[in-house]
């Protein structure tokens, strides 16, 4: 049982018991101790999104890491996937991203990468938590061995050059008008610049972060602003990133939202045609639409499902040596280019396909009709509610009602105090009836 780490690192309300200066310094100390293995000079890289609390967290973690003899390289605001990439390219022992992804500014968190740019296993997270509960003062290094801290000013520049390397050298974005929604987050520097340098006419929105406006009525989880701007500007496509840039949503030229399942389908078919889809398999989670699975089956592409969370998608991709996986939320991993989900990388691959096939976005994404789904979130104080016998009986009765033509998935969020319920069925009436039942039960 973990006390600090959830499904995607640590995440909580800023300055709360779980995410304050004292706790974070202890976390930095534990990370420093765990990852200082071997006789070389140890280093860690730290990036952050644009939340006000990022300054506090950055300093607390840095203090703990330095006290254990680690050198710290500070990137400032930069997307999460950039931290994963630069951890590996700079031969760091550890990479840390300070972010709460798509959450509002009041929350913050920490995502951690090992030297290869992969997220930590459950076992490693438990070891780190155990270290946090020990007397860390006994493990402090001698004064002469305290680490040094340095701000790396060209981190975004290094990331942009990497992004260029993922885009076909024979192509340009000349002639494309693109609206890019940066969610007032970590991608506000790199996303508009890479699109412009590749030749596009770029219209950036939500690119003026002030510490408290990250994901505020913008970004991949709130695409109304983007859709409106695409129609106003008569743009070819709109791209929305989330607060830390590891996921995306797409708006076609008609202002319609394209979710992650449709993007995965598009990428899978193109990669399969070009014989680049390893084993003709794609990894997604239990939340992936049944329509996606049926569509891929028509092309002899197998959909493998995992638990919800990009780390589980990534683990399955590694264990089966696969190169495409992702979530309905738009968190998509293309292992040929990156060890982590990267919204800009995926956007560039989508744009490359649009250029090659010479079709509008709306035509390219009309691939399958998704089965109707309803996603419902209920705030809960009791995280053990799913272990109650009466709750188990209720959920089983719901499963029986939908079993013939759909499914219901009930789970606790790993990042927020929410109970998440997904109801999927070919029958909208079944969805409506079950929605009413679960709302009455859990409200």
DOKE-128650 format. One record per atom (N, C-alpha, C): x, y, z; residue in one letter. Coordinates in steps of 0.05 Angstrom, whole numbers, plus 5000, padded with zeros to 4 digits. Layout:
BEGIN
XYZA/...
//
This chain:
BEGIN
501749765000X/500050005000X/501850255000X/501550424980X/503150664978X/501650904990X/503251075004X/502051305018X/502351565002X/504351574984X/504851824970X/504351794939X/505351574928X/505151534900X/502451424892X/501351524869X/498951424858X/499451284831X/497551294812X/497951164787X/499851314769X/500351564774X/502151724758X/503851904775X/505551794791X/507251944809X/505752044833X/506652274844X/505352394867X/503552624857X/501152644868X/499452874860X/497552934884X/497353194890X/495653284912X/495253584910X/493653684929X/493253974931X/495854094941X/496754314929X/499254444937X/499154534966X/501354504980X/501654575008X/499954405026X/499054175016X/497553995033X/499553815048X/498553635065X/500253455080X/502053285062X/501053215038X/502453045020X/504353195002X/503953454999X/505453614980X/506253884991X/507953885011X/508954125023X/512054125023X/513254345032X/516154365031X/517654145046X/516554085070X/517953885087X/517753605074X/515353525066X/515053265054X/516753235028X/516753455013X/518153444987X/521153434991X/522153565011X/525053555017X/525753265024X/524053135040X/524452855047X/524352675023X/522552735005X/522352584980X/524952624964X/525852864962X/528452914948X/530752764960X/530852754987X/532952615000X/532752314995X/530352204995X/529951924990X/530651854962X/529852024943X/530551974915X/533651994911X/534852184923X/537752214921X/539151974932X/538251874955X/539551634966X/539151394949X/536751354939X/536151114923X/537651104897X/538051344884X/539151344858X/542151414857X/543451444880X/546351484880X/547751214883X/547851074861X/549050804861X/551450814842X/553750724851X/556150724835X/557950964842X/560350964831X/562351164839X/562351414822X/560651434802X/560751674785X/559351914798X/559752144786X/558352384797X/555452364789X/553652374807X/550852324802X/549352584796X/547452574777X/545952814771X/543052754765X/541352954770X/538552944766X/537653184750X/535753154732X/534653384717X/531753424727X/531053684729X/528353754739X/527053954720X/524653884711X/523054064696X/520454124711X/518954314701X/516354384715X/514454504694X/511854504702X/509954654686X/509754934697X/507655074693X/507555364699X/505955424725X/505455234742X/503955284766X/505655454786X/504255624801X/505555794821X/507155624841X/505955394849X/507255224869X/509755084859X/510255094833X/512554964822X/515155074834X/515255334840X/517655454852X/518255324879X/516155294896X/516555174922X/517454884920X/516154734903X/516754454900X/519654414889X/520354574869X/522954554857X/525154604878X/524854804894X/526854864914X/527054654936X/524754544944X/524754344966X/526054084956X/525353994932X/526553754920X/529553794916X/530254024906X/533154084901X/534754064927X/533654184948X/535154174973X/535553894983X/533553724981X/533853444989X/535753294972X/535653334946X/537453194927X/540353274932X/540853544935X/543553644939X/544753524965X/543053494985X/544053395011X/544953105010X/544052964989X/544952684985X/547152664964X/548252894955X/550552884938X/549952884908X/547452944900X/546652954872X/546953234861X/548053254837X/548053504823X/545353544809X/544253784810X/541553834800X/541654034777X/540453954754X/540154134731X/537254214728X/536654474730X/533954574730X/533254674702X/531054574691X/530254644664X/528354884663X/526854934685X/524655124684X/522355004669X/520455174660X/518055064646X/518754914621X/517854664619X/518454494596X/516554254598X/515754134575X/513853914576X/515053664589X/513253504600X/514053244613X/515753064594X/514853024569X/516452844552X/519252944547X/519653214548X/522353324545X/524153234568X/523053224592X/524553134615X/525352844611X/523552674602X/524152394597X/526452364577X/526252524555X/528252504534X/530952604543X/531052844557X/533552964565X/534852804588X/533252674605X/534352494626X/536252294613X/535352174591X/536951974578X/539252094562X/538652304547X/540752424530X/543052554546X/542352654570X/544352784587X/545652584606X/544952334604X/546052114621X/545652184650X/543252284657X/542552334685X/541652074698X/541952064724X/541051824739X/538051824743X/536852064740X/534152104749X/533052354735X/530452344728X/529052574717X/526552624733X/525952874739X/523552944755X/522053164740X/519453124737X/517653334726X/515653414747X/515553674752X/513653784772X/511153874757X/509053724761X/506553774746X/504253624758X/501853734753X/499353584759X/497853554733X/499253544711X/498153484685X/495753654677X/493353544675X/491053684666X/489453814689X/490353774714X/488953894737X/489254194738X/487554324754X/487654614757X/490154684774X/490754944775X/493255034787X/493554974816X/491354934831X/491554884860X/492854624866X/492754434847X/494054174850X/496854194838X/498554014847X/501153974834X/502053694840X/504353614829X/505253344833X/507953304821X/508853054821X/511552984812X/511452724796X/512552734772X/512952494756X/515952444755X/516652184758X/519452114760X/520251914739X/522551954727X/523651784706X/526351674714X/526851424706X/529451304711X/531451394689X/533851294690X/535951384671X/535251334642X/533351144636X/532551084609X/530051234601X/529051414618X/526751564611X/524151424616X/524251204632X/521751054638X/520851124666X/518151114670X/517051164697X/517750934716X/517750994741X/518550804761X/516550584765X/517450354772X/515650124778X/514350164805X/512250014810X/510950024837X/512949944859X/514649744853X/516549654872X/518549874880X/519550024860X/521450234865X/520150454881X/517650524875X/516250734889X/515850654919X/515350404924X/515050304952X/517750334966X/519850264953X/522550284965X/523150574972X/522350764955X/522851044961X/521151144984X/518651054985X/516951125007X/518051015034X/519150775033X/520350665057X/522650825066X/524250925047X/526551095054X/525651355067X/523351465058X/522251715069X/521551685098X/520951445106X/520051385134X/522451315152X/524851315141X/527151265158X/528351525168X/530451505185X/531851735195X/533851825173X/532951995155X/534552075132X/536952245140X/536852375163X/539152535171X/541652375175X/541352115181X/543651945184X/545051885158X/543651935136X/544651865109X/545852105094X/545852345107X/546852585093X/549752555087X/550552665064X/553352645055X/555052855070X/557652815068X/559553005081X/559453275067X/560153495080X/560053755068X/561453775040X/563653645038X/565153655012X/563753514989X/561753344996X/560353184976X/557653294969X/556853514981X/554153634974X/554053704945X/551753654932X/551453694903X/551353994896X/551554044870X/551354324860X/548854344843X/547654584842X/545254634826X/545854834804X/544754774780X/545254954757X/542754964740X/542155204731X/539855244713X/540755204684X/539455024669X/540154974641X/538455144623X/539555354611X/537855544596X/536955444569X/538355244558X/537655164530X/536054904529X/534654834551X/533254574552X/531054564531X/529454784529X/527354784509X/528454774480X/530754894476X/532054884450X/532954604443X/534054464462X/534754184458X/532354014450X/530154064464X/527653914460X/526553974432X/526654224423X/525554294397X/527254164375X/529854144378X/531454004358X/530853714357X/530253594380X/529353314381X/526753284366X/524853464370X/522253454357X/522553464327X/524353624317X/524853644288X/525853374277X/527353234293X/528452984284X/526352764280X/524052804293X/521852604290X/520052654266X/520452884253X/518752954230X/520252894204X/518852784184X/520252704160X/521752934147X/524252894140X/525953104129X/524853204102X/523353034088X/522353104062X/519853274063X/518753314086X/516253464089X/516553724103X/514653904097X/514454164111X/511454214117X/510954394135X/508254474142X/507254724128X/508754794107X/508055034092X/505155004081X/503655224084X/500855224073X/498855134093X/499655024116X/497754944137X/497355164157X/494855224164X/494255414185X/493355244210X/494955274231X/494555114255X/494055294279X/491855234294X/491455354320X/492455164341X/494255264358X/495455104379X/494755214406X/493355054422X/492555124449X/494555004469X/496055184482X/498255094499X/497355054528X/494855084534X/493655044561X/494955214582X/496255444573X/497755614592X/499655444609X/500755244596X/502355044611X/505255024600X/506354784604X/509154744600X/510054764571X/508154744552X/508854744523X/508655014510X/508255224526X/507755484515X/510155594499X/512455504505X/514855584490X/515355404466X/515355144470X/516254964449X/514154904427X/511554884435X/509554794415X/509254994392X/508655254398X/508355444375X/510955464358X/513255454372X/515755504358X/516455274339X/516055024347X/516754804329X/514854804305X/512354864308X/510454874286X/511255094266X/512055324277X/512855554260X/515455484245X/517355374259X/519955314247X/519655104224X/517554934226X/517054744205X/515354854182X/514655114184X/513355244161X/510455314164X/509055234186X/506255284188X/505655574195X/503155654188X/502055904198X/500955834225X/501955944247X/501255854274X/499756074289X/497455994300X/495856164316X/495856054345X/497556154362X/497556044389X/495456164407X/494256004424X/492356104444X/493055974471X/492056094493X/492755994520X/495755954522X/497256154514X/500156144515X/501356364532X/499856464551X/500756674569X/500356594598X/501956404608X/501556304635X/502156514656X/500656514678X/501156704700X/501456574727X/501556304727X/501856154751X/499356034762X/497056154753X/494456054763X/492455994741X/493256034716X/491255994694X/491755734678X/493555564687X/494055314673X/491555144671X/490855044648X/488454874643X/485855024649X/485955284652X/483455434659X/481855494634X/479755334630X/477955364606X/479555354580X/481555174580X/483155134556X/484554864558X/486054794538X/487554544539X/485954304529X/487154064530X/486053824518X/483553724532X/483053814557X/480553734571X/478353944569X/478854154555X/476854374553X/477354514526X/476254394505X/477054474477X/475054674465X/473254784480X/471354974469X/472655224457X/474655334471X/476155564461X/477555504435X/478755264434X/480255184410X/478355154386X/476155014390X/474154974369X/473155244357X/472655434375X/471655694367X/473755834350X/476355814359X/478455954345X/479055834317X/478855564316X/479255424290X/477155524269X/474655544278X/472555644260X/472955934253X/473756104272X/474156384267X/476356434247X/478556284250X/480856324233X/480756154207X/478755984205X/478555804182X/481155644180X/481955534203X/484455384204X/484055104193X/486254974186X/486154704176X/485854504199X/486854574223X/486754384245X/487354544271X/486254444293X/486854544319X/488054334337X/490154404352X/491454204369X/491454324397X/490454164416X/490454244445X/492254054460X/494054164476X/495754014494X/494654044522X/495553874541X/494753914568X/497054064583X/496754104609X/498554274624X/501454194623X/502053934619X/504853854618X/505653744591X/503853754571X/504553694544X/504853404537X/503953224554X/504252944547X/501752824533X/499652984530X/497352884515X/496153104498X/494453024480X/493253224461X/490453154454X/488953354445X/486453314432X/486553474406X/484953384387X/485053504360X/482253604353X/482153844341X/479653954330X/479953964300X/478053844285X/478253854256X/477454134245X/477554164219X/477054434207X/474154524211X/472354334218X/469554394222X/468854444251X/470954444268X/470554494297X/469754254313X/470054014301X/469253774315X/471653644330X/471053544354X/473153424371X/473853144361X/476453084360X/477452814354X/478752704379X/477752484390X/478952394415X/481152194409X/482452104431X/484751934429X/484351674414X/481951554417X/481451304403X/481651334373X/480551554363X/480651604334X/483451654324X/485051804341X/487851864334X/489451604334X/489051424354X/490451174354X/489751004330X/487151004322X/486350854299X/487750954274X/487851214270X/489151334247X/492151254246X/493451284268X/496351214269X/496750924264X/495150754276X/495450464274X/495150374245X/493150474231X/492650394203X/494950484186X/495850724189X/498150824173X/500650674178X/501250614204X/503650464211X/503450184200X/501050064202X/500749794192X/501149784161X/500049974147X/500349984118X/503350004110X/504850154126X/507650194120X/509449984133X/508149784145X/509549564158X/511349654181X/510349864194X/511849974217X/510549914244X/508249784244X/506849714269X/507749444278X/509349444299X/510549194309X/508448984317X/508648744306X/506848524312X/503948574305X/503448804292X/500748884285X/498948884310X/500049004331X/498649024357X/498749314367X/496649384381X/496449654394X/495649614423X/496749764441X/496049744469X/494349984477X/492149934491X/490550144503X/489550034530X/487750184542X/486750114568X/483950004567X/482949934590X/480149824592X/478150034583X/478950294582X/477050504575X/476750534544X/478550414529X/478450444500X/475650354489X/474650504470X/471950444460X/471850174445X/469750034448X/469449774435X/469349804405X/468550044395X/468550104367X/471350104356X/473250204372X/476150204363X/477049914360X/476449744379X/477349464377X/476249324353X/473649364347X/472449244323X/473749354298X/474249604297X/475449724273X/478249614268X/479849604288X/482549494285X/482549204277X/480649054287X/480448774280X/479948734250X/478448924238X/477948904209X/480548924193X/482649034205X/485249054192X/487248864204X/486248654217X/487948454230X/489948574250X/489048794263X/490648914284X/489348854311X/490948744329X/489948664355X/490148884375X/488048934390X/488149134412X/488548984438X/490649064452X/491248944479X/490449154500X/488949064519X/487949254540X/489549214566X/489949444580X/491249434606X/489549594626X/490549604651X/489249774671X/489550064662X/487950244673X/488050524666X/490650644677X/491950804660X/494450934668X/496550884646X/497951104638X/499851074616X/502250894624X/502850884650X/505050714659X/504450414652X/501950334655X/501250054649X/501250004619X/500350204604X/500650184575X/503550154567X/505250314578X/508050314572X/509350044580X/508649944604X/509749684613X/509049464594X/506549454584X/505749254565X/507149284539X/507549534530X/508949574505X/511849474506X/513149524529X/515849434533X/516049124534X/514149004550X/514348714553X/513748564527X/512148684509X/511548544484X/513048674460X/514748864466X/516349004445X/514549124424X/512649284432X/510749424414X/511349714413X/510449854392X/511250134388X/508950334387X/506450244391X/504250434391X/502350364414X/501650554430X/499750504451X/498750774462X/496550764476X/495451014486X/492750994499X/491751224507X/489251234521X/487251414506X/484751364512X/482551524500X/482951824506X/484251884528X/484652164536X/486552314518X/487852174500X/489752304482X/492652274491X/493052114511X/495852054520X/496751824504X/498451874484X/499251674464X/502351644464X/503251394464X/506151344465X/506951224438X/508851344425X/510051244401X/512951184407X/513550934413X/516250864423X/518450894403X/517750914377X/519850964357X/521051234361X/519651414374X/520551694377X/521051774406X/519551654425X/519751754453X/519051534472X/520251544496X/519651344516X/517151414532X/516151654528X/513751744542X/511651854523X/509251894532X/507252024516X/508152314510X/507752394485X/508652664477X/506652784458X/505152984468X/503053104451X/504053224426X/506453354427X/507453484403X/508453284383X/509853074392X/510752864374X/508352734359X/506252674374X/503852554361X/502652744342X/502453004349X/501353204331X/502953214305X/505553204307X/507253214283X/506852974265X/506452734277X/505952494261X/503252514247X/501252624261X/498552664249X/498752854226X/500153074230X/500453284209X/501953164185X/503952994190X/505452864168X/503552694151X/501652554164X/499752384149X/497852564133X/496952784145X/495152964130X/496453074105X/499053144107X/500553244084X/500853024063X/501452784072X/501952564053X/499452484037X/497152474051X/494752374038X/493152604025X/493952854031X/492653084019X/489653084024X/488853034049X/486053044056X/485653224080X/483153324083X/482553484106X/482453314131X/482753444154X/482753294179X/480153144183X/477953264176X/475353134181X/475052874165X/476352864141X/476252624125X/478052404137X/480352484147X/482252294157X/481352154183X/479652294198X/478952184224X/476152054225X/474852034202X/472251894201X/472851604196X/473751464217X/474651194214X/472650984224X/471451034247X/469550844258X/467551004275X/465150874278X/463150994295X/463450884324X/464151044342X/464550944370X/461950864382X/462050664399X/459750584415X/459150804435X/456650864440X/456051074460X/457251014487X/458451214499X/459651194525X/458751424543X/458651374569X/458151594588X/460251564610X/461751784614X/463751784635X/462751964658X/462651864682X/461552004705X/463552004727X/464052234740X/465752254763X/464252334788X/464652184810X/463352244835X/465452304856X/465452544869X/467252594891X/466652404914X/468752284926X/468352094948X/470452154969X/469552124994X/471452155016X/472551885025X/470851675022X/471751405030X/472851255006X/475551235006X/476851094984X/476350794983X/475250685005X/474750395007X/471850324999X/470450514987X/467650474982X/467150234964X/469050174946X/468749954927X/469049684941X/470049684965X/470449434981X/467949374998X/466049554999X/463649505014X/461949295001X/460849115016X/459348895005X/456848984989X/455449185000X/453049284985X/453849414959X/456149554959X/457149674934X/457849454913X/459049244922X/459749024904X/457248904892X/455148864908X/452648754898X/451348944878X/451449204883X/450249394865X/451749394838X/454349394839X/455949404814X/455449144798X/455248924811X/454748664798X/452048674783X/450048794796X/447448814783X/447548994759X/449149204760X/449549384737X/450949234714X/452949074721X/454348914700X/452448724686X/450748604701X/448848414689X/446848554670X/446148804676X/444248944659X/445549024632X/448149064632X/449449164608X/451048944593X/451248704605X/453148504595X/452648414566X/450148424557X/449548324530X/450648504508X/450648764513X/451448944491X/453349164500X/454749124522X/456549334531X/458049254556X/458749454572X/460249404597X/460149654615X/460749614640X/461049834659X/463649794674X/465150014677X/467750004691X/467550204714X/468050114738X/467950284762X/470750264775X/471950504780X/474650504791X/475050764807X/476950754826X/477750994839X/479951134823X/479851394821X/481951544808X/484551504823X/486751484808X/489351464821X/490551734827X/489351954818X/490552214821X/488752414835X/486152354837X/484252544850X/482252384867X/481052514887X/479052374904X/476352334890X/476452184868X/474052154852X/473651854846X/471051784845X/470251524835X/469551554806X/470851414788X/470351444759X/468751204749X/466651264734X/464951054723X/464651094693X/465150884678X/464750894649X/462650684642X/460550774628X/458450604619X/458450604588X/458650364576X/458750344547X/456750134538X/455250204517X/453250024506X/452450104478X/451549904462X/450449974436X/447750114439X/446550084462X/443850194468X/444050444485X/443250674474X/443350914489X/441350904513X/439150754509X/437250724531X/438450584555X/440050374549X/441450234571X/443350414586X/444750584571X/446650774583X/445150964601X/442951074591X/441351274606X/440251144632X/439250894630X/438150764654X/440250714675X/442650614665X/444750564684X/445950824696X/446051034680X/447051284690X/445251384713X/442651354709X/440851444730X/441251274755X/441651014752X/442050834775X/444550904791X/446750934777X/449350984791X/449251254804X/448051454790X/447951724802X/446251714827X/444051574828X/442451554851X/443951404874X/445551204867X/446951044887X/449251204899X/450951334882X/453451444892X/453251744899X/450951874893X/450752164900X/449852194929X/
//
